Amino acid sequence: MDMMIKKLTQNKWSLPLTLGGILYVKSLFLMATLYGMSWKIFFSSFLSIAPIFMVVSFSFLFEGRKKLWYFFLVNGAYSILFYADMTYFGGLNRLFSLYVLYLKNISPEFAASTSEYFMNLNFLVFVDLPFSVILLRKAKKMHELKRVDKNRGMRLKRWSLFGTAFALSFTMMLTQFFAVRRTEGIENYENHTILYSPVGNHMMNMATFIRDRVKKLSEEEIVAIDEWFEENASHFNVAPAYEPLKGILAGKNLIVVHFESLESFVVDYEYEGQPVTPNILKLMENSINFHNVRDQTQEGVSSDAELMFNTGLYPAQKGSAFMSYGENAYFALPRIFQNKGYETLAIHGDMAAFWNRDIVYPNIGIDRYIDEDHFEDKRYSGLGILDESLFAQSMKEIQRAKSPYYAYVMTVTSHTPFNIEEEYRYLGVPWDNHDAGYLESIHYTDHYLGAFYEELKESGELENTAIVVFGDHEGIHKYHDSNLPDNDMKLPFFIHVPGMDRIDVETLGGQVDMLPTLLYLYGIEEDLYTDKVMGSNLFREGEGSVILATGEILGDPKDHDHLFQAPYISNLILTGDYFKEAEKEVDVDPTK
């Protein structure tokens, strides 16, 4: 042991090579865990060498026991980071990010949706750390390691060695990154672990994190955003067949049901002849139904869906806009309704600070936010208060509201891990996997959505009210392996008006298209929002198109480059607080 310590601390190459080898093996283990072991993964793992060598280069600056401390701290830090990567990827299909540190207001119940990913073989990344601790303790007793080298020549030699190693590795890494950025598939965040390597990906993440924290839009970037909006104006043109729909909702109350994890396939799915969502099917008979809307959420998941629905902006490319940019200036649907004399409210069965909503909601025009502290029935299941209680509380709040009103109701019971208690399993699916839990939780929320609708009908609230129901992101196919039918990223989105004839719209689009579509139905003139809202009107001419969160474009858009740039432009808007910096008027009065 003493001989090993001397070699690691006194030989200038022993510890760097050992540390580099350990980080490489752990990087390969991480990649194999996420993607399965294959020759492609093995050869891709060589991309880790340059960024690992850059981390290792700093070890040349240290001598004696300090060198062992550097070995231990770097190895320990990356072991924790890689473990977080594997756990986070299991829940959200991407690596852990520094932006997650901004999720300080996530409620304790969030652990329920990720805890199942903790206890597994991922812990093997820590297997060598006890040995590092033993080395440190043993080295403390060795007198020769306590000496400090004050020789100026030796210090200069160490710095020269570090500088050379750092410069070479940094140059190699930059060359590698610029080459990789032209690789097919780089736009898909799920490939970044492979193409950048685990260590390199985190270096890129740190660089963008620091950049975004101090981001200030340049004049060129403001011009680029303005030009993008100008080009996007044509996306609000409407097909002649849908022109009579403009303004049909003007003056009506609006109730929005943000349905957690609702996928399109489940709306038509039956278990032993029983429809999973009978009440949704019933509502769709008197609705405008959009059958080809795709999930575009990023790391902000449900909060990203809220952002797109209420502001018409794409999500932040890293982290959550709600958490990182909650105090930005926003053009938003609740603000529009506020200016038309509506009372605006949001009802959600979790704590007020969950995903920073207590900051964001007032900022986008929500007058009243009813969180779990205001609920009369506080029975919990999974992530938050039961949706039975949510809909009962929503009915009370709507009856208290001044008409016209905008009510945003956000469900939680159908959130992963889909472990709803037996007493709330009304469908009768045998309880043996996540598929059963998903069907039961969706059926449960649909049941109380139906009860909520009947109460609205009996109270007379439906006489001048439209109801929107949309799925916020994929559920069972997002978080778990499933034997249920494929979903292809499709989410339900329909606008129910009692008594209206059913209209089915097949236009391809995404969640970012929901707001401009609603604004059209409410008769808001396009010149008030074409320079503030992204996406397209789903009543547009043609088959439509959409860009997914991965960067993949579906459909055949004539302006491919324009659509491809949309998430980047939106990210500039968010990180640079565009509406404030460009002095754009977001508190507009649609009646003018």
Buried (B, 14 or more C-beta within 10 A) or exposed (E): EEEEBBEBBBEBEBBBEBBBEBBBBBBBBBBBBBBEEEEEBEEBBEBBBBBBBBBBBBBBBBBBBBBBBBBBEBBBEBBBBBBBBBBBBBBBBBBBBBBBEBBEBBBEBBEBBBEBBEEEEBEEBBEBBEEBEEBBEBBEEBEEBEEEEEEEEEEEEBEEBBEEBBEBBBEBBEEBBEEBEEEEBBBBBBBBBBBBBBBBBBBBBEEBBEEBEEBEBEEEBBEBBBEBBEEBEBBBEBEEEBEEBBEBBEEBBBBBBBBBBBBBBBBEBEBEEBBBBBBBEBBBEBBBBBBBBBBBBBBBBBBBBBBBBBBBBBBBBBBBBBBBBBEBBBBBBBBBBBBBEBBBBBBBBBBBBBBBBBBBBBBBBBBBBBBBEEBEEEEBBBBBBBBBBBBBBBBBBBEEBEBBBBBBBBBBBBBBBBBBEEEBBEBEBEEEBBBBBBBBBBBBBBBBBBBBBEBBEEEEBBEEBBBBBBBBBBBBBBBBEBEBEEBBBBBBBBBBBBEBEEBEBEBBBBBBBBBBBBBBBBBBEBEBBBBBBBBBBBBBBBEBBBBBBBBEBBBEBEEEEBBBBBBBBBBBBBBBBBBBBBEBEBBBEBEE
